[in-house]
């Protein structure tokens, strides 16, 4: 049942075990769990439905105050102080993001080790962040902070920017739903993020995980981080992404402007439209693994039992970066899919295979990177022989003219 919270009773191992619901190459190391903070600052839930933030399956809530917040917006300054100290890692992250901020306080921290199987490259978390500091404190040094540290490195920086940690900082508001104006979402926090997917690189064997949240500068105004569905992936991507998931029907999914998105088409004939952020696009879903709209997508390029024809649409040149390491990524391109560059430029582009740009007009070419297991697509829009946009396809593909709408 959605949005039913059970207060943490003190069994740290059971709390952590809630996060592991699938056998996807990552498992909890027995005896490794440590909980720091007040017991009443945390809880578990069976599922979550907070506006656009939907998580299917159980998870946990760690807060800087009340672990079982009211299921309505009772106050614009909801506060429960627990008298707990801060956390050194969170303080360091906060003071890097906005120098002059005070020490963190009322920290709640869950630390544990995971064992990573061979072939697994990344660990994936479903995350929602909420705060009663939204939005009036978003440009202040009192913004509460959460982090997910994997082997000592924080994976929860928006756009990989250390000035943009997991918080309601004004730079991050595009990822958040406004619950301050009318309290339309039946939950205490004035600001609640969309469903976020946090991905971090791991290595085979034992890895350290730390999930933490705290007040910043004072103990006023509660914030919370909801976490669920820890799993492994063979896809070599990382970051914190706004998730937009389709249905089992035919969907048109549009990335939100100015933020980084993960678009998951699920089943059906889907159209996935990129925008100005760094976007990751996954057309198909694996119905047997319960991925996609259930919130358990493993981000792998795993073909469904029946692959549907999906279209990946890039309407403007500035939707794609010139540099392949900074551009959008198609996670599961297959022979039925189409890459749509038709609206990118006025004159029609020409596909030239693996040949170099000729300098005689707008052209599209590709190159395989076998050691890194991806295929790069390069676009010269103006005929000057230089790359104006690039696109990364996971896996090695022999592309042909029919793979593109030019």
C-alpha positions as CSV (number, residue, x, y, z in Angstrom):
1,X,0.0,0.0,0.0
2,X,1.5,3.4,-1.0
3,X,2.6,5.9,1.5
4,X,2.3,3.8,4.6
5,X,5.4,4.3,6.8
6,X,6.5,2.0,9.6
7,X,8.8,3.5,12.1
8,X,12.4,2.1,12.3
9,X,12.5,-0.2,15.3
10,X,16.3,-0.4,15.6
11,X,17.2,-3.4,13.5
12,X,19.7,-1.9,11.1
13,X,20.3,-5.0,9.1
14,X,16.5,-5.4,8.4
15,X,16.4,-1.7,7.4
16,X,19.2,-2.1,4.8
17,X,17.9,-5.5,3.6
18,X,14.7,-3.7,2.5
19,X,16.6,-2.1,-0.3
20,X,17.5,-5.4,-1.9
21,X,14.5,-6.8,-3.7
22,X,16.1,-8.3,-6.8
23,X,19.0,-10.7,-7.6
24,X,20.8,-8.4,-10.0
25,X,24.5,-9.0,-9.2
26,X,24.6,-6.9,-6.0
27,X,24.0,-8.3,-2.5
28,X,24.2,-7.0,1.0
29,X,27.3,-8.2,3.0
30,X,26.1,-9.8,6.2
31,X,27.1,-8.0,9.4
32,X,28.2,-4.9,7.6
33,X,25.3,-2.5,8.4
34,X,25.7,0.5,10.7
35,X,23.0,2.9,11.5
36,X,23.8,6.3,13.0
37,X,21.1,8.7,14.2
38,X,17.8,8.7,16.1
39,X,15.5,5.7,15.5
40,X,12.5,8.0,15.1
41,X,14.2,9.7,12.1
42,X,13.7,6.7,9.8
43,X,11.0,4.4,8.5
44,X,10.2,1.8,5.8
45,X,7.4,1.9,3.2
46,X,5.9,-0.7,1.0
47,X,5.5,1.6,-2.0
48,X,5.5,5.3,-2.7
49,X,3.2,7.6,-4.7
50,X,4.0,11.4,-4.3
51,X,2.7,13.1,-7.4
52,X,5.2,12.3,-10.2
53,X,7.4,10.4,-7.8
54,X,6.2,6.8,-7.9
55,X,8.2,3.8,-6.6
56,X,6.8,0.3,-6.8
57,X,8.2,-1.9,-4.1
58,X,9.5,-1.4,-0.6
59,X,12.1,1.1,0.5
60,X,13.3,3.3,3.3
61,X,13.0,6.9,4.4
62,X,15.9,8.6,6.2
63,X,15.2,12.1,7.5
64,X,16.8,15.0,9.4
65,X,13.8,15.0,11.8
66,X,10.6,13.0,11.7
67,X,10.8,9.5,10.1
68,X,7.0,9.3,9.8
69,X,5.9,12.7,8.5
70,X,2.2,13.7,8.2
71,X,0.4,12.5,5.1
72,X,-0.8,16.1,4.4
73,X,1.0,19.4,4.3
74,X,0.5,20.6,7.9
75,X,3.1,23.3,8.0
76,X,5.5,25.4,5.9
77,X,8.2,24.9,8.5
78,X,7.8,21.4,9.8
79,X,10.6,20.6,12.3
80,X,11.6,17.9,14.6
81,X,15.0,18.2,16.1
82,X,16.7,15.0,17.3
83,X,19.7,16.4,19.1
84,X,22.0,14.3,16.8
85,X,25.4,15.5,15.5
86,X,26.1,16.2,11.9
87,X,28.2,14.1,9.5
88,X,31.7,15.0,8.3
89,X,31.1,13.9,4.7
90,X,27.9,15.8,4.4
91,X,29.5,19.0,5.9
92,X,32.3,18.8,3.4
93,X,29.8,18.4,0.5
94,X,27.7,21.3,1.8
95,X,30.7,23.7,2.3
96,X,32.0,22.9,-1.2
97,X,28.6,23.6,-2.7
98,X,28.0,26.9,-0.9
99,X,31.1,28.1,1.1
100,X,30.1,29.7,4.3
101,X,27.5,27.2,5.2
102,X,27.5,26.0,8.8
103,X,28.1,22.5,10.1
104,X,25.5,19.8,9.4
105,X,23.3,18.6,12.3
106,X,20.7,16.0,13.0
107,X,22.3,13.5,10.6
108,X,20.9,10.1,9.8
109,X,23.3,7.7,8.2
110,X,23.0,4.2,6.9
111,X,26.3,2.5,6.0
112,X,26.8,-1.0,4.6
113,X,28.9,-3.1,2.3
114,X,27.7,-4.8,-0.9
115,X,29.2,-7.6,-2.9
116,X,29.3,-7.0,-6.6
117,X,29.4,-9.9,-9.1
118,X,31.6,-10.2,-12.1
119,X,30.4,-8.2,-15.1
120,X,28.4,-5.6,-13.0
121,X,29.7,-2.1,-13.7
122,X,27.3,0.1,-11.8
123,X,25.0,0.2,-8.8
124,X,21.5,1.8,-9.3
125,X,19.2,3.4,-6.7
126,X,15.6,4.7,-7.0
127,X,15.6,8.0,-5.0
128,X,13.1,10.8,-4.1
129,X,14.2,13.8,-2.0
130,X,11.8,16.1,-0.2
131,X,12.2,19.1,2.0
132,X,10.1,21.7,3.9
133,X,12.8,24.2,3.1
134,X,11.4,24.4,-0.5
135,X,11.4,27.0,-1.9
136,X,12.1,29.9,0.3
137,X,15.5,28.7,1.5
138,X,16.7,27.5,-1.9
139,X,19.2,30.3,-2.3
140,X,20.5,30.2,1.3
141,X,23.3,28.5,3.2
142,X,20.7,26.5,5.3
143,X,19.8,24.1,2.5
144,X,19.6,20.6,3.9
145,X,21.7,17.9,2.2
146,X,21.6,14.2,1.3
147,X,24.2,12.1,-0.3
148,X,24.8,8.6,-1.6
149,X,28.5,7.8,-1.3
150,X,29.9,4.8,-3.1
151,X,33.5,3.9,-2.1
152,X,33.8,7.3,-0.6
153,X,32.6,9.3,-3.7
154,X,29.3,11.0,-3.7
155,X,27.2,9.8,-6.6
156,X,24.3,12.3,-6.0
157,X,25.5,15.4,-7.7
158,X,23.2,16.8,-10.4
159,X,25.0,17.0,-13.7
160,X,28.1,15.7,-11.9
161,X,28.5,19.2,-10.5
162,X,29.8,19.5,-6.9
163,X,28.0,22.8,-6.7
164,X,24.7,20.9,-7.2
165,X,24.3,18.3,-4.5
166,X,21.1,16.4,-3.6
167,X,19.1,19.3,-2.1
168,X,16.5,22.0,-3.0
169,X,19.2,24.4,-3.9
170,X,17.9,26.9,-6.4
171,X,20.1,25.4,-9.2
172,X,18.2,22.1,-8.7
173,X,14.6,23.2,-8.7
174,X,13.9,21.8,-12.2
175,X,14.0,18.4,-10.6
176,X,11.3,19.2,-8.0
177,X,7.6,19.3,-7.7
178,X,6.0,22.3,-6.0
179,X,3.9,21.2,-3.0
180,X,4.2,24.6,-1.3
181,X,1.6,26.5,-3.3
182,X,-1.4,24.3,-2.8
183,X,-0.3,21.1,-1.0
184,X,-1.7,19.0,-3.8
185,X,0.6,16.1,-2.9
186,X,-0.6,14.4,0.3
187,X,2.7,14.7,2.2
188,X,4.4,17.1,4.6
189,X,7.2,18.4,2.4
190,X,6.8,21.7,0.5
191,X,9.1,20.4,-2.3
192,X,9.3,16.8,-3.5
193,X,11.6,15.7,-6.3
194,X,10.5,13.7,-9.2
195,X,11.6,10.1,-9.2
196,X,15.3,10.1,-9.6
197,X,17.7,7.4,-10.7
198,X,21.1,7.5,-9.1
199,X,23.9,5.4,-10.8
200,X,27.4,5.0,-9.6
201,X,30.4,2.9,-10.8
202,X,31.4,-0.1,-8.7
203,X,34.1,-2.8,-8.9
204,X,33.9,-6.5,-8.6
205,X,33.9,-7.7,-5.0
206,X,33.2,-5.7,-1.8
207,X,32.1,-2.0,-2.1
208,X,31.2,0.5,0.5
209,X,27.9,2.3,0.5
210,X,26.8,5.3,2.7
211,X,23.4,7.0,2.5
212,X,23.1,10.1,4.6
213,X,21.0,13.2,5.2
214,X,21.3,16.1,7.6
215,X,20.1,19.6,8.4
216,X,22.5,22.4,7.4
217,X,23.5,25.3,9.7
218,X,20.6,24.7,12.1
219,X,18.1,22.0,13.1
220,X,15.1,23.7,11.6
221,X,12.8,22.4,8.8
222,X,12.8,18.7,8.0
223,X,14.1,17.0,4.9
224,X,14.0,13.3,3.8
225,X,15.5,10.9,1.3
226,X,13.4,8.0,0.1
227,X,15.6,5.1,-1.3
228,X,14.5,1.8,-2.9
229,X,15.5,-1.0,-5.3
230,X,19.2,-1.3,-5.2
231,X,20.4,-3.3,-8.2
232,X,23.3,-3.8,-10.5
233,X,23.8,-3.0,-14.1
234,X,26.3,-3.9,-16.8
235,X,25.8,-0.4,-18.5
236,X,28.8,1.8,-17.9
237,X,26.9,5.1,-17.3
238,X,26.7,7.2,-14.1
239,X,24.9,10.2,-12.7
240,X,21.7,11.4,-11.1
241,X,18.8,11.5,-13.6
242,X,15.1,12.5,-13.6
243,X,13.2,9.4,-14.6
244,X,10.4,9.5,-17.1
245,X,8.8,6.1,-17.7
246,X,6.3,5.0,-20.3
247,X,3.6,2.4,-20.2
248,X,3.0,-0.9,-22.0
249,X,1.3,1.1,-24.8
250,X,2.6,3.5,-27.4
251,X,4.1,6.5,-25.6
252,X,5.6,9.9,-26.4
253,X,8.2,10.7,-23.7
254,X,9.6,14.2,-23.6
255,X,12.8,15.0,-21.6
256,X,12.4,18.1,-19.3
257,X,14.4,21.1,-20.5
258,X,17.5,22.0,-18.6
259,X,17.9,18.9,-16.5
260,X,19.4,15.4,-17.0
261,X,16.7,12.7,-17.8
262,X,16.3,9.0,-18.0
263,X,13.6,8.1,-20.5
264,X,12.3,4.5,-20.4
265,X,9.9,3.5,-23.1
266,X,8.7,0.2,-21.7
267,X,6.7,-1.8,-24.2
268,X,5.0,-0.5,-27.3
269,X,6.1,1.8,-30.2
270,X,7.6,4.7,-28.3
271,X,8.9,8.1,-29.3
272,X,11.6,9.4,-26.9
273,X,12.4,13.1,-27.3
274,X,15.7,14.5,-25.9
275,X,16.1,18.1,-24.7
276,X,18.9,20.4,-23.5
277,X,20.1,18.3,-20.6
278,X,22.2,15.2,-20.8
279,X,19.6,12.5,-21.5
280,X,19.8,8.7,-21.4
281,X,17.2,7.0,-23.5
282,X,16.0,3.4,-23.2
283,X,13.4,2.3,-25.7
284,X,12.5,-1.2,-24.8
285,X,11.8,-3.0,-21.5
286,X,12.3,-6.5,-20.2
287,X,8.8,-7.7,-19.2
288,X,10.2,-10.8,-17.5
289,X,12.4,-8.9,-15.1
290,X,9.7,-6.4,-14.1
291,X,11.7,-3.4,-15.1
292,X,10.7,0.0,-16.5
293,X,7.5,1.4,-15.0
294,X,8.0,-0.7,-11.9
295,X,11.1,1.4,-11.1
296,X,13.4,-1.6,-11.4
297,X,15.0,-0.9,-14.7
298,X,18.6,-2.2,-14.7
299,X,19.7,0.2,-17.4
300,X,21.1,-2.8,-19.3
301,X,20.9,-3.1,-23.1
302,X,18.8,-6.2,-22.6
303,X,16.4,-6.9,-25.4
304,X,12.8,-7.7,-24.4
305,X,11.3,-10.9,-25.5
306,X,9.7,-8.8,-28.3
307,X,11.6,-5.7,-29.3
308,X,9.4,-2.8,-30.6
309,X,10.4,-0.2,-33.0
310,X,11.3,3.0,-31.0
311,X,12.2,6.4,-32.3
312,X,14.8,8.5,-30.6
313,X,14.3,12.2,-31.5
314,X,16.8,15.0,-31.5
315,X,15.2,18.2,-32.8
316,X,18.0,20.7,-32.3
317,X,21.7,20.6,-32.6
318,X,22.2,22.0,-29.1
319,X,20.3,19.0,-27.6
320,X,23.6,17.0,-28.3
321,X,27.1,17.8,-27.2
322,X,30.0,17.9,-29.6
323,X,32.1,15.7,-27.2
324,X,31.1,12.1,-27.1
325,X,31.9,11.8,-23.4
326,X,29.4,14.5,-22.5
327,X,26.5,13.8,-24.9
328,X,23.2,11.9,-24.8
329,X,23.2,8.1,-24.6
330,X,20.9,5.5,-26.2
331,X,21.1,2.6,-23.9
332,X,19.5,-0.2,-26.0
333,X,19.5,0.6,-29.7
334,X,18.6,-2.3,-31.9
335,X,17.9,-2.9,-35.6
336,X,14.2,-2.0,-35.4
337,X,14.9,1.4,-33.8
338,X,15.3,4.8,-35.6
339,X,17.4,7.8,-34.7
340,X,15.5,10.9,-35.9
341,X,17.7,13.9,-36.9
342,X,15.2,15.2,-39.5
343,X,14.3,18.4,-37.6
344,X,17.9,19.2,-36.6
345,X,18.8,21.3,-39.7
346,X,17.1,22.7,-42.7
347,X,18.8,20.8,-45.6
348,X,18.6,17.1,-45.4
349,X,21.5,15.3,-43.8
350,X,23.3,12.5,-45.6
351,X,24.4,9.2,-44.0
352,X,28.0,8.4,-45.0
353,X,28.7,5.3,-42.9
354,X,32.2,5.1,-41.5
355,X,33.7,7.6,-43.9
356,X,35.2,10.9,-42.7
357,X,33.3,14.1,-43.2
358,X,33.8,15.4,-46.8
359,X,33.1,19.1,-46.1
360,X,30.6,19.2,-48.9
361,X,27.4,19.3,-46.9
362,X,25.5,18.1,-43.8
363,X,26.6,14.5,-43.0
364,X,26.2,11.7,-40.4
365,X,28.9,9.2,-39.7
366,X,29.6,6.6,-37.1
367,X,32.6,4.9,-35.4
368,X,32.9,1.9,-33.2
369,X,34.9,1.9,-30.0
370,X,35.5,-1.8,-29.4
371,X,37.5,-1.5,-26.1
372,X,34.9,0.7,-24.5
373,X,32.0,-1.2,-26.1
374,X,30.1,1.8,-27.6
375,X,29.3,3.3,-31.0
376,X,29.6,7.0,-31.6
377,X,27.5,8.9,-34.1
378,X,28.8,12.2,-35.4
379,X,26.9,15.0,-37.2
380,X,28.3,17.8,-39.3
381,X,25.3,20.1,-39.8
382,X,26.9,22.9,-41.9
383,X,29.3,21.1,-44.2
384,X,32.5,22.4,-42.7
385,X,33.9,18.9,-42.0
386,X,33.7,19.3,-38.2
387,X,31.5,17.6,-35.6
388,X,28.6,19.8,-34.5
389,X,26.8,17.1,-32.5
390,X,27.5,13.6,-31.3
391,X,25.4,10.7,-29.9
392,X,26.6,7.7,-27.9
393,X,25.0,4.2,-28.5
394,X,25.9,1.5,-25.9
395,X,27.2,-1.6,-27.6
396,X,28.8,-2.1,-31.0
397,X,26.5,-1.4,-34.0
398,X,26.9,-1.6,-37.7
399,X,24.7,1.3,-38.6
400,X,23.0,1.8,-42.0
401,X,21.0,4.5,-43.7
402,X,17.7,2.9,-42.6
403,X,18.7,3.4,-38.9
404,X,18.2,7.2,-39.4
405,X,15.4,9.6,-40.2
406,X,17.4,12.4,-41.8
